[in-house]
């Protein structure tokens, strides 16, 4: 007997409909099949197997750089020569 179908009329945005027609043609399917697949994909429950990505960066403890002007080579050399 097959699947029961119902005819309906939808008012769609012209640009959206044109893009749907273009993609359906590119995929070699009818507009009806394309829209049905899109609706099914949107309506099916999404699997909850994916865990949200969480980025954890390491914390590195250190000390502030010395207050030495790197533009004064003599002062910098003196600082680097200190024990």
C-alpha positions as CSV (number, residue, x, y, z in Angstrom):
1,X,0.0,0.0,0.0
2,X,2.9,2.4,0.5
3,X,3.3,5.5,2.6
4,X,0.5,7.9,3.0
5,X,1.2,11.3,1.6
6,X,-0.4,14.6,2.1
7,X,-0.3,17.5,-0.3
8,X,0.4,20.8,1.3
9,X,1.3,24.3,0.3
10,X,4.1,26.2,2.0
11,X,5.1,29.8,1.5
12,X,8.9,29.8,1.3
13,X,11.4,32.5,0.9
14,X,12.3,32.8,-2.8
15,X,16.1,32.6,-2.2
16,X,15.7,29.6,0.1
17,X,13.5,27.7,-2.4
18,X,15.9,28.5,-5.3
19,X,18.9,27.2,-3.2
20,X,16.9,24.0,-2.2
21,X,16.1,23.4,-5.9
22,X,19.7,23.9,-6.9
23,X,21.0,21.6,-4.2
24,X,18.4,18.9,-5.0
25,X,19.4,19.0,-8.7
26,X,23.1,18.9,-7.8
27,X,22.4,15.8,-5.7
28,X,20.2,14.3,-8.4
29,X,17.1,14.1,-6.2
30,X,13.7,15.6,-6.4
31,X,12.8,18.7,-4.5
32,X,10.3,16.6,-2.6
33,X,13.0,14.1,-1.5
34,X,15.4,16.9,-0.6
35,X,12.8,18.7,1.6
36,X,11.7,15.4,3.2
37,X,15.3,14.5,4.1
38,X,15.9,18.0,5.5
39,X,12.8,17.8,7.6
40,X,13.7,14.3,8.9
41,X,17.3,15.4,9.7
42,X,15.9,18.4,11.7
43,X,13.2,16.4,13.5
44,X,15.1,13.3,14.5
45,X,16.5,13.3,18.0
46,X,20.2,14.1,18.0
47,X,22.5,11.6,19.6
48,X,23.9,12.7,22.9
49,X,27.1,10.7,22.6
50,X,29.3,13.8,21.9
51,X,30.8,15.5,24.9
52,X,31.2,19.2,24.7
53,X,34.8,20.2,23.9
54,X,36.6,21.7,26.9
55,X,40.0,23.3,26.5
56,X,42.2,23.2,29.6
57,X,45.4,25.2,29.4
58,X,48.2,24.5,31.8
59,X,49.0,27.2,34.3
60,X,52.7,28.0,34.4
61,X,53.9,29.8,37.5
62,X,56.9,32.1,37.1
63,X,58.2,35.5,38.1
64,X,58.0,38.9,36.5
65,X,60.8,39.8,34.1
66,X,63.6,42.0,35.4
67,X,63.1,45.7,35.2
68,X,66.1,46.1,32.8
69,X,65.9,48.2,29.7
70,X,66.9,46.0,26.7
71,X,67.7,49.2,24.7
72,X,70.7,49.9,27.0
73,X,73.2,47.2,26.1
74,X,75.7,48.0,28.9
75,X,73.0,47.8,31.6
76,X,71.7,44.5,30.1
77,X,75.2,43.0,30.0
78,X,75.7,44.0,33.6
79,X,72.4,42.4,34.6
80,X,73.3,39.2,32.8
81,X,76.7,39.0,34.4
82,X,75.2,39.1,37.9
83,X,75.2,35.7,39.7
